[in-house]
Amino acid sequence: MIQHDMMLFDHGAPGPDGRVSRDQRPEADVNIEFQTDSALARESRDLAFFFKSANDAYATDYPAMVGPHMTNTDSTPFMNVTPAISLRENERGMHIGAGWDPHWHQPTDLYVTFTDDDFRLGLNAAQTTLAAIAQLVDATVSAP
């Protein structure tokens, strides 16, 4: 199970005034999470690091980081029946739960809210996923 969940906004922690920067933070990355207490934790971890390797080789702008605490996401129901990972903009528990994305489940979650750098982060998640899946299925490119 490979899920992309909230993949554009990595602007950092809110400041003392509670506001989040309009700009993508320099440390922005593609977070790849698996759950350590799932029935298939080892397989999920291996899948997460496989995706990180694909990111290292094929993503153009943002690195990937692997975390062991996939939580509160749509892939959770699958984690005990198949290897499951979630690709996201921030760590779900530590960052999103702490207010790092003011658009999370808000009416401000609109196209006009996001910058080119935000969309580039989403592109890097797509590059990561497509590269990993292509490798998993031994895809090849042939000339027409």
trRosetta pair geometry for C-beta under 8 A, 3 or more apart (Angstrom, degrees):
i j d omega theta_ij theta_ji phi_ij phi_ji
1 75 5.0 154 129 -144 125 101
1 78 4.0 84 -39 114 161 153
1 79 7.5 -95 48 -72 135 52
1 82 5.4 114 -21 90 92 115
1 83 7.1 -171 25 96 70 49
1 84 4.0 -2 59 -114 113 85
1 85 7.2 168 90 28 68 51
2 47 7.8 -133 -82 163 95 128
2 51 7.8 151 -128 -84 118 139
2 75 7.9 -6 -140 -106 6 138
2 84 8.0 -162 -66 -148 35 50
2 85 5.8 2 -115 63 65 93
2 87 7.2 18 -176 -7 84 107
2 129 6.3 135 158 -136 138 111
2 133 7.6 -119 26 -70 167 109
3 73 6.5 152 98 155 148 118
3 74 5.8 174 -140 73 152 97
3 75 4.1 -141 0 -52 139 117
3 84 7.6 16 -2 -170 107 90
3 85 7.2 -169 31 97 74 51
3 86 4.7 -22 71 -114 105 73
3 87 6.9 -175 91 26 50 69
4 7 5.0 -22 -179 -47 102 141
4 86 7.9 144 -100 -164 16 62
4 87 5.1 -26 -106 71 64 103
4 88 7.5 147 -164 -79 48 53
4 125 5.8 110 -126 146 115 134
4 126 7.8 7 -93 -75 153 67
4 129 7.0 -64 -62 -48 112 153
5 73 5.2 -118 -26 -146 177 115
5 74 6.6 171 -92 22 126 97
5 75 7.6 -118 -33 -8 133 104
5 86 5.3 -19 17 -168 124 109
5 87 7.2 144 23 73 69 49
5 88 4.9 -30 75 -88 83 104
5 92 7.9 11 101 -86 132 116
6 9 7.2 -57 175 37 91 95
6 88 5.3 27 70 -148 87 99
6 89 5.4 -90 128 13 83 108
6 90 7.6 -45 115 29 120 85
6 96 6.9 78 101 -106 160 141
6 101 6.5 37 -179 -170 132 177
6 104 6.6 8 -121 -108 145 91
7 30 7.8 13 -150 -127 95 87
7 87 6.5 30 -105 120 116 93
7 88 6.2 -117 -87 -136 66 39
7 89 5.4 159 -139 -50 25 89
7 121 6.8 -172 157 121 72 94
7 122 4.7 100 117 -111 106 79
7 125 4.8 -82 -163 20 131 166
8 89 6.0 -45 46 -80 26 139
8 114 5.3 -31 157 -125 141 139
8 118 4.2 47 174 172 96 98
8 119 6.6 0 -133 -78 111 40
8 121 5.8 132 -140 73 40 113
8 122 4.9 -13 -87 -50 81 111
9 89 5.3 64 58 156 50 166
9 90 7.8 -39 94 -21 72 111
9 100 7.9 157 123 132 97 83
9 101 4.9 109 95 -123 127 101
9 103 6.2 142 -31 37 168 121
9 114 6.9 -109 -74 -108 90 97
9 118 5.8 4 -83 -134 57 118
9 121 7.9 -177 -36 67 17 150
10 24 6.0 42 71 -149 78 85
10 25 6.0 -94 130 33 80 96
10 27 8.0 -117 147 93 118 66
10 28 3.8 126 93 -131 129 95
10 29 6.9 -173 -169 31 167 44
10 89 4.6 -152 -57 177 90 93
10 90 5.7 161 -112 -64 83 84
10 100 7.7 5 -137 154 48 123
10 118 8.0 162 22 -118 68 72
10 121 6.0 170 14 -132 114 161
11 20 5.0 93 97 163 127 107
11 21 4.7 -160 175 68 108 87
11 22 7.3 -155 -138 105 142 4
11 23 6.5 131 -133 83 98 37
11 24 6.0 -91 -91 -110 67 32
11 25 5.7 128 -158 -29 27 88
11 28 7.9 7 -69 -84 33 114
11 100 7.1 166 60 179 72 81
11 101 7.8 121 29 -97 97 59
12 20 6.9 164 73 -153 68 87
12 21 5.9 34 47 20 112 119
12 25 4.1 107 -45 -67 105 138
12 27 7.8 86 -84 50 99 103
12 100 6.7 -131 131 -143 16 101
13 20 7.6 -137 137 -113 20 87
13 95 7.6 -114 -81 -137 75 80
13 98 6.8 -32 -125 119 94 121
13 99 7.6 64 -153 82 64 88
13 100 5.9 -57 -96 -97 45 90
14 17 7.8 -121 168 75 96 53
14 18 5.1 -6 169 -159 137 34
14 19 6.1 138 -153 65 89 18
14 20 5.1 -65 -94 -68 69 75
14 99 5.2 -26 -15 117 127 120
14 100 7.2 -137 -27 -96 74 42
14 102 7.7 94 -84 -60 111 106
15 18 7.2 -47 69 16 63 17
15 19 5.6 -13 39 62 103 75
15 20 7.6 171 -3 -90 78 30
15 21 7.7 94 -34 -50 108 77
18 99 7.7 -63 -157 158 76 150
20 99 7.5 -160 -58 143 117 85
20 100 6.8 112 -115 -163 135 42
20 101 7.6 70 -102 -106 176 22
20 102 5.3 -162 17 -17 129 114
21 25 6.9 110 58 -71 141 80
22 115 7.4 96 156 -44 81 131
23 115 7.1 -8 -120 13 52 164
23 117 7.0 39 -163 48 70 150
24 28 4.9 -30 176 -38 102 152
24 115 6.7 -130 -25 65 98 125
24 117 3.9 -127 5 126 138 130
24 118 6.0 -172 -69 -66 113 62
24 121 6.6 179 -129 -39 139 127
25 28 5.2 140 65 -50 73 83
28 62 5.7 -59 111 -125 90 124
28 89 7.7 -33 -157 -165 98 83
28 117 7.5 123 32 159 163 110
28 121 5.8 -79 154 -98 131 128
29 62 5.5 170 -122 174 41 99
29 63 5.1 -33 -126 76 107 74
29 64 6.2 143 175 -115 101 21
29 65 5.0 61 124 -6 148 104
30 55 6.0 -153 57 -120 135 145
30 59 7.0 -133 -1 -115 139 163
30 62 5.7 115 -24 115 86 115
30 63 7.2 -140 27 112 83 33
30 64 4.4 -37 73 -103 101 80
30 65 7.4 162 78 21 51 64
30 87 5.9 -12 180 -163 102 103
30 88 7.9 134 -166 65 59 27
30 89 7.9 -49 -120 -105 47 37
30 121 7.1 167 -73 -172 78 81
30 124 5.6 -141 -48 115 124 106
30 125 4.9 162 -125 -87 123 78
30 128 5.8 -177 119 -17 169 158
31 64 7.5 156 -92 -158 14 69
31 65 5.7 -26 -110 68 62 92
31 67 5.9 -8 -167 7 102 121
31 87 7.0 149 81 -156 54 48
31 88 5.0 -30 68 69 106 77
31 89 6.8 9 17 94 106 11
31 90 6.2 30 -6 163 145 7
31 91 5.6 -163 -142 -72 156 56
32 48 4.7 151 135 -154 114 88
32 51 5.1 168 -127 90 153 129
32 52 6.0 -135 35 -61 148 86
32 55 7.8 -146 -33 -21 132 142
32 64 5.4 28 -12 -178 115 116
32 65 7.0 178 26 84 77 40
32 66 5.0 -34 76 -104 100 67
32 67 7.2 154 78 22 47 71
32 85 5.7 -2 -174 -179 88 125
32 86 7.5 159 -155 79 44 44
32 87 5.5 -16 -100 -99 70 75
32 128 7.8 -136 -69 154 122 147
33 48 7.2 -65 143 -119 4 134
33 66 7.5 148 -90 -163 35 53
33 67 4.7 -26 -104 72 84 95
33 68 7.3 -150 -153 -55 74 3
33 69 6.3 -58 -154 70 118 46
33 70 3.9 145 130 -78 107 81
33 71 7.9 -82 154 4 146 60
33 73 7.8 126 78 6 130 155
33 85 6.5 151 75 -160 43 70
33 86 4.8 -18 60 60 98 93
33 87 7.9 174 18 -82 72 27
33 88 6.8 -9 4 21 115 110
33 91 7.1 118 -77 -132 128 68
33 92 6.6 -67 -4 0 172 109
34 38 7.3 -99 169 21 85 132
34 41 6.8 125 140 -148 115 60
34 44 3.7 151 -154 139 128 110
34 45 5.3 -150 71 -74 155 51
34 47 7.1 126 -84 64 133 96
34 48 4.6 -110 -25 -41 118 136
34 66 7.5 -3 8 -169 98 98
34 67 7.8 169 27 88 58 50
34 68 6.3 -29 72 -128 78 50
34 70 5.4 -42 -159 -15 10 125
34 79 7.8 140 -166 -133 71 114
34 83 7.8 -33 -130 -171 124 81
34 84 6.8 136 -133 88 78 61
34 85 5.2 -44 -77 -101 84 78
34 86 7.9 164 -77 17 39 73
35 38 4.3 91 85 -30 106 108
35 41 6.6 -97 98 -104 59 87
35 44 6.7 -4 39 109 63 163
35 68 7.3 89 -136 174 20 60
35 69 6.9 47 -115 -145 62 26
35 70 4.3 -87 -53 54 83 97
35 71 7.0 113 -102 -65 108 65
35 76 7.2 80 -44 -120 150 74
35 79 5.1 13 39 -158 130 156
35 84 7.2 3 15 80 103 107
36 41 5.2 55 -153 -142 36 133
36 45 7.8 49 -100 -66 68 114
36 68 4.4 34 -47 173 110 113
36 69 7.1 -24 3 -78 101 55
37 41 6.8 53 -37 -73 7 131
38 41 4.9 146 58 -66 78 73
38 44 6.0 49 65 -2 138 150
38 79 3.8 -98 -122 153 139 110
38 80 5.6 -142 -164 -73 85 63
38 84 6.9 -145 -149 43 170 109
39 79 7.3 135 29 129 75 72
39 80 4.1 73 12 -142 117 76
39 81 7.7 55 59 -49 129 33
40 43 4.5 -43 177 47 97 115
40 44 5.4 106 113 -27 87 97
40 79 6.7 -156 47 174 95 59
40 80 6.8 156 1 -132 91 28
40 81 7.7 -67 -11 59 132 13
40 82 6.7 -73 33 147 167 12
40 83 5.1 -122 137 -82 131 57
40 84 7.3 102 74 7 118 80
41 44 5.7 -60 -142 41 27 111
41 45 6.1 32 157 -23 66 106
42 45 5.7 -51 -146 34 28 112
42 46 6.5 28 154 -18 62 105
43 46 5.7 -52 -148 36 32 112
43 47 6.4 34 151 -19 64 104
43 83 4.0 -112 126 -83 103 114
44 47 5.6 -53 -148 36 33 112
44 48 6.3 38 151 -23 65 103
44 70 7.9 -98 166 9 140 142
44 79 6.7 8 -77 -146 152 88
44 83 4.5 177 -79 -154 60 77
44 84 5.5 -21 -114 49 122 52
44 85 6.0 159 -166 -62 87 78
45 48 5.6 -52 -149 33 32 114
45 49 6.5 22 156 -10 65 106
45 66 7.7 85 -151 172 69 136
45 68 7.3 2 -100 -108 103 92
46 49 6.0 -58 -147 42 30 104
46 50 6.3 38 150 -25 64 105
46 83 7.4 -66 60 -134 89 146
47 50 5.4 -51 -147 32 33 116
47 51 6.6 33 153 -18 64 102
47 83 4.6 129 -17 152 143 135
47 85 5.4 -146 109 -27 113 127
48 51 5.8 -56 -155 35 31 110
48 52 6.6 34 147 -21 64 103
48 66 4.7 108 146 -136 118 116
48 85 4.9 162 -82 -111 81 132
49 52 5.1 -42 -144 33 42 117
49 53 6.5 48 153 -21 65 98
49 66 5.9 -18 -78 -70 67 161
50 53 5.7 -52 -154 33 32 113
50 54 6.7 33 147 -19 63 103
50 132 5.9 105 128 -145 93 111
50 135 7.7 -158 176 89 107 130
50 136 7.5 74 152 -73 143 101
51 54 5.4 -50 -149 35 37 113
51 55 6.4 42 149 -21 65 101
51 64 6.7 -137 124 173 87 165
51 85 6.5 -172 0 117 149 165
51 87 7.2 -129 165 -77 151 115
51 128 5.8 58 -179 163 89 107
51 129 7.1 0 -138 -92 112 54
51 132 4.7 -20 -106 -82 66 157
52 55 5.5 -51 -151 34 34 115
52 56 6.4 40 149 -23 65 101
52 64 4.6 -153 -121 96 69 124
52 65 7.6 52 -115 -114 117 9
52 66 5.3 -63 -56 -46 138 109
53 56 5.5 -47 -148 31 34 115
53 57 6.5 22 155 -10 64 109
53 132 7.9 110 69 -100 80 94
54 57 6.0 -64 -149 44 31 105
54 58 5.7 -26 172 26 69 117
54 59 7.8 83 124 -27 67 91
54 128 5.4 112 102 -160 104 60
54 129 7.8 117 108 -69 145 12
54 131 4.0 159 -173 101 108 108
54 132 3.8 -113 -19 -65 164 79
54 135 6.4 -149 -94 10 112 135
55 58 6.9 -83 -124 55 19 76
55 59 4.4 -2 -157 -5 69 129
55 63 6.6 99 139 -163 122 45
55 64 3.6 95 63 -11 170 125
55 124 7.2 57 -141 169 98 94
55 127 7.5 98 -119 100 61 94
55 128 4.1 0 -82 -112 87 110
55 131 7.6 162 -63 60 35 135
56 59 7.6 18 -38 30 12 98
56 63 7.4 29 -91 -139 65 85
56 64 7.3 -91 -43 32 68 103
57 131 6.6 -179 82 170 103 148
58 127 5.2 -161 127 162 98 101
58 128 6.9 161 77 -92 103 40
58 130 7.9 -123 131 78 150 86
58 131 3.8 168 35 -79 161 157
59 62 6.2 -71 155 63 132 62
59 63 7.3 151 83 -105 136 28
59 64 7.0 129 5 -32 155 98
59 124 4.3 59 -156 -156 114 91
59 127 4.6 138 -101 92 63 127
59 128 5.3 1 -63 -62 117 86
59 131 7.7 -116 -44 9 67 144
60 120 8.0 -92 79 -169 106 100
60 123 7.6 -25 38 118 113 114
60 124 6.5 -127 42 -97 69 90
60 127 6.5 159 -6 -55 84 174
61 120 5.4 -7 54 158 159 119
61 121 7.7 -98 91 -82 118 49
61 123 7.8 55 27 80 120 108
61 124 5.5 -110 55 -70 86 129
62 120 7.3 134 -21 127 113 91
62 121 5.4 47 -22 -119 162 71
62 124 4.3 144 44 84 102 174
64 128 6.0 107 -65 -119 135 146
67 70 7.6 138 96 -53 91 63
67 91 5.5 121 -74 -115 177 106
69 91 7.1 45 69 -169 109 108
69 92 7.3 -144 112 54 89 97
69 93 5.4 -55 131 12 129 135
69 94 7.8 87 76 -20 142 98
70 73 6.1 -76 -179 35 88 131
70 75 6.6 -51 171 82 136 116
70 76 6.9 -176 131 -84 99 76
70 79 7.0 167 88 -89 131 140
70 84 7.1 -164 107 115 164 99
70 85 7.0 -147 -77 -141 147 41
70 86 5.0 134 -135 18 114 116
70 92 7.0 68 -146 18 42 139
71 76 7.0 50 -141 -89 34 125
71 92 5.4 -172 61 97 76 131
71 93 5.2 44 50 -59 132 107
72 76 7.2 44 -49 -40 9 143
72 92 5.7 179 60 164 99 130
72 93 7.3 131 18 -77 116 72
72 97 7.8 105 39 -70 156 111
73 76 5.6 132 64 -29 65 94
73 86 4.8 20 132 -106 164 158
73 88 7.6 -115 -107 -55 141 137
73 92 6.1 -98 -47 -99 112 157
74 77 7.5 -39 -179 18 49 100
75 78 5.4 -64 -168 42 62 114
75 79 6.6 82 139 -55 82 90
75 84 4.6 160 166 -179 110 116
75 85 7.0 -54 159 79 165 18
75 86 4.9 -161 26 -69 138 97
76 79 5.8 -36 -153 -6 38 119
76 84 7.6 151 -91 132 19 153
78 81 5.8 -86 -161 52 55 99
78 82 5.5 -36 172 49 100 97
78 84 4.6 139 96 -88 101 135
79 82 7.9 -86 -118 64 18 55
79 84 4.2 -99 -93 42 67 138
86 92 7.3 19 102 -40 145 132
87 125 5.1 141 146 -153 133 111
87 128 6.9 160 -127 87 149 134
87 129 6.6 -109 -4 -63 160 111
88 91 7.8 126 84 -96 120 18
88 92 6.4 66 63 -61 166 87
88 96 7.6 -52 156 -41 140 136
89 96 8.0 102 71 -73 92 108
89 101 6.9 95 82 -77 133 132
89 121 6.4 60 -119 141 94 139
90 94 7.8 -131 158 80 96 79
90 95 3.5 -118 167 100 121 142
90 96 5.1 148 83 -49 120 81
90 100 5.1 155 -128 92 168 143
90 101 6.4 -159 14 -34 138 110
91 94 4.3 14 97 46 127 102
91 95 4.6 111 52 5 74 104
91 96 7.2 -147 91 0 43 84
92 95 7.4 3 -38 51 6 82
92 96 5.2 -31 -142 34 42 126
92 97 6.9 58 150 -25 54 98
93 96 7.6 29 -14 48 10 87
93 97 5.4 -12 -163 5 35 137
94 97 6.8 64 1 44 4 104
94 98 6.4 -17 163 -8 44 124
95 98 5.9 -72 -146 40 22 104
95 100 4.2 -24 174 9 87 150
95 101 7.7 66 135 -16 94 91
96 100 5.9 -77 -86 49 36 100
96 101 5.4 -14 -125 20 80 113
96 104 5.9 118 -164 -86 102 157
99 102 6.9 28 -175 -79 78 69
101 104 4.4 90 99 -38 109 103
102 106 6.7 -28 148 19 61 160
102 108 6.8 -7 119 72 92 143
103 106 5.2 -123 -152 53 38 111
103 108 4.8 -111 -113 95 86 94
103 109 4.2 126 169 -82 103 73
103 110 8.0 -130 -146 11 127 57
103 113 5.8 117 -95 145 145 159
104 109 7.4 90 -85 -74 14 125
105 109 7.4 33 -49 -24 9 142
106 109 5.7 128 66 -23 67 93
107 110 7.7 11 156 -38 56 106
108 113 5.5 107 162 -95 83 143
109 113 6.7 -86 -129 31 22 155
110 113 4.9 111 61 -14 72 104
111 114 6.6 -74 -168 32 36 103
114 118 3.9 -122 -166 87 99 148
114 119 6.1 110 136 -47 124 82
115 118 4.8 109 51 1 66 100
115 119 7.4 -133 100 2 40 85
116 119 5.8 -56 -150 40 35 108
116 120 6.2 41 149 -25 67 105
117 120 5.3 -50 -146 34 34 117
117 121 6.7 43 151 -24 63 96
118 121 5.8 -48 -158 26 34 112
118 122 7.0 31 146 -13 62 102
119 122 5.4 -50 -154 37 41 114
119 123 6.4 48 146 -23 68 101
120 123 5.2 -46 -147 33 37 117
120 124 6.5 41 152 -21 65 100
121 124 5.7 -51 -152 33 32 112
121 125 6.8 35 149 -19 62 100
122 125 5.6 -50 -153 32 36 113
122 126 6.6 35 149 -16 66 103
123 126 5.5 -56 -152 38 35 112
123 127 6.3 39 149 -22 68 103
124 127 5.4 -45 -142 34 36 115
124 128 6.3 43 154 -23 63 103
125 128 5.6 -51 -150 33 31 116
125 129 6.4 26 155 -14 64 108
126 129 5.8 -56 -143 40 31 107
126 130 6.0 25 162 -14 67 110
127 130 6.2 -58 -139 42 24 105
127 131 6.0 23 162 -17 62 113
128 131 6.2 -64 -150 38 21 107
128 132 6.3 16 157 -16 62 112
129 132 5.8 -58 -145 38 29 109
129 133 6.2 22 161 -14 66 109
130 133 6.0 -56 -141 41 29 107
130 134 6.1 33 158 -22 64 108
131 134 5.8 -55 -146 35 27 113
131 135 6.5 24 156 -15 62 107
132 135 5.9 -60 -153 38 30 108
132 136 6.3 31 152 -22 66 107
133 136 5.4 -52 -144 34 34 114
133 137 6.4 9 164 1 67 108
133 139 7.8 37 119 -10 71 132
134 137 6.6 -72 -148 48 25 92
134 139 4.0 -79 -155 43 78 128
135 138 7.4 26 -170 -77 33 37
135 139 7.6 -63 -51 29 23 88
